[in-house]
Amino acid sequence: MSKEDSFEMEGTVVDTLPNTMFRVELENGHVVTAHISGKMRKNYIRILTGDKVRVEITPYDLSKGRITYRAR
């Protein structure tokens, strides 16, 4: 899967799951399960319930995603 295949959407963290997984509600109302990207994990970016995040989603599985940015 290349980077061009995926698309990004804004959402809000609804729930925190084990193993640094999060349930994110997107702007269009869909709920996806997302994990933190490697750069965010490396820089110890903390994500809490209620944070606005940008999620990268692949068109092959629309129920999973990767959190790439946390809004301030």
C-alpha positions as CSV (number, residue, x, y, z in Angstrom):
1,M,0.0,0.0,0.0
2,S,1.5,3.3,-1.0
3,K,0.9,6.7,0.7
4,E,-1.1,7.9,-2.3
5,D,-3.8,5.2,-1.8
6,S,-4.9,6.5,1.6
7,F,-7.0,9.6,2.4
8,E,-7.1,11.7,5.5
9,M,-10.1,12.8,7.5
10,E,-10.7,14.9,10.7
11,G,-12.3,13.3,13.7
12,T,-12.6,13.2,17.5
13,V,-11.3,10.6,19.9
14,V,-14.3,8.9,21.5
15,D,-12.7,6.1,23.4
16,T,-9.3,4.8,24.4
17,L,-8.7,1.1,23.8
18,P,-5.8,-1.2,24.9
19,N,-2.5,-1.3,23.0
20,T,-2.6,2.4,22.1
21,M,-5.7,2.0,20.0
22,F,-8.4,4.6,19.9
23,R,-12.0,4.8,18.7
24,V,-12.4,7.9,16.5
25,E,-15.6,9.4,15.3
26,L,-15.1,11.0,11.9
27,E,-16.7,14.2,10.7
28,N,-19.2,12.2,8.6
29,G,-20.3,10.2,11.6
30,H,-18.5,7.0,10.9
31,V,-16.5,5.4,13.8
32,V,-13.1,3.8,13.1
33,T,-10.5,2.1,15.2
34,A,-7.1,3.9,14.9
35,H,-3.6,3.5,16.2
36,I,-0.9,6.1,16.6
37,S,1.6,6.7,13.8
38,G,5.3,5.9,14.4
39,K,6.5,9.5,14.5
40,M,3.8,10.4,17.1
41,R,4.8,7.4,19.2
42,K,8.5,8.3,18.9
43,N,7.9,11.9,20.1
44,Y,5.6,10.8,22.9
45,I,2.6,12.6,21.7
46,R,-0.2,12.0,24.2
47,I,-3.8,11.5,22.9
48,L,-6.7,11.7,25.2
49,T,-10.5,11.3,24.8
50,G,-12.0,14.4,23.2
51,D,-8.9,15.4,21.2
52,K,-9.3,16.5,17.6
53,V,-7.2,14.3,15.4
54,R,-6.4,13.7,11.7
55,V,-6.8,10.1,10.7
56,E,-5.3,8.4,7.6
57,I,-7.6,5.7,6.2
58,T,-6.9,3.2,3.5
59,P,-9.7,2.5,1.0
60,Y,-9.2,-1.3,1.4
61,D,-10.5,-1.3,5.1
62,L,-12.6,1.7,6.0
63,S,-12.9,0.5,9.7
64,K,-9.3,1.0,10.6
65,G,-6.9,4.0,10.4
66,R,-3.8,5.7,11.6
67,I,-3.7,8.9,13.7
68,T,-1.2,11.2,12.0
69,Y,-1.8,14.5,13.8
70,R,-3.4,15.9,17.0
71,A,-4.9,19.4,16.9
72,R,-3.9,21.7,19.7
